[in-house]
Amino acid sequence: MVNPLEELNSEMARALSGLSASESQARPVHRSNAWSIQQIVEHLLLTYTLSTAAIEERLAKGTPTRKPPTLKHRIVQFFVLELSYFPRREAPMNVRPVSNPTPRSGPELAAAVTAALSTLDSVLNRAEEMFGDARCMTHGILGPLSSRQWRMFQLVHGRHHIRQIIAIKTQH
């Protein structure tokens, strides 16, 4: 079985391939306030970094989350993890990219994604070793998730943004 984070990394590398640093600053046509390609990737990098840190905290505690998922969590998990439906919503403040980042090329962004996903995957592997199939960490919207579910969430979330990147590239 293919690791969802490896799939995500490959898909992201393809989406970002060939972009110059100036091309990565492209935004959707007629939506100048929308995120640029680079800001989309920076947002994803923030989510990977915060996820890694939160799971490392759980590992340091030595116990998976004890919080059970609510009915609402289970419904949202079904839509996101089983149906791969990612609802549009505003990103939380702590994972919003800076307004004017130093421009980076597609290959530079792809390398950062590879490094961050590799670190996240390593931490999730450690969580699986320590907690098995238990729900290791709680997501703000989806509730408690296992390592397997966390990987699937990252894949669905990443694909949501890859579609945005491809749409921006197509417009330009």
Stockholm file with secondary structure:
# STOCKHOLM 1.0

chainA/1-172         MVNPLEELNSEMARALSGLSASESQARPVHRSNAWSIQQIVEHLLLTYTLSTAAIEERLAKGTPTRKPPTLKHRIVQFFVLELSYFPRREAPMNVRPVSNPTPRSGPELAAAVTAALSTLDSVLNRAEEMFGDARCMTHGILGPLSSRQWRMFQLVHGRHHIRQIIAIKTQH
#=GR chainA/1-172 SS CCCHHHHHHHHHHHHHTTCCTTGGGCCCTTCTTSCCHHHHHHHHHHHHHHHHHHHHHHHHHTSCCCCCCCHHHHHHHIIIIITCCCCCCCCCGGGCCCSSCCCCCHHHHHHHHHHHHHHHHHHHHHHHHHHTTSEEEEETTTEEEEHHHHHHHHHHHHHHHHHHHHHHHHHC
#=GC SS_cons         CCCHHHHHHHHHHHHHTTCCTTGGGCCCTTCTTSCCHHHHHHHHHHHHHHHHHHHHHHHHHTSCCCCCCCHHHHHHHIIIIITCCCCCCCCCGGGCCCSSCCCCCHHHHHHHHHHHHHHHHHHHHHHHHHHTTSEEEEETTTEEEEHHHHHHHHHHHHHHHHHHHHHHHHHC
//
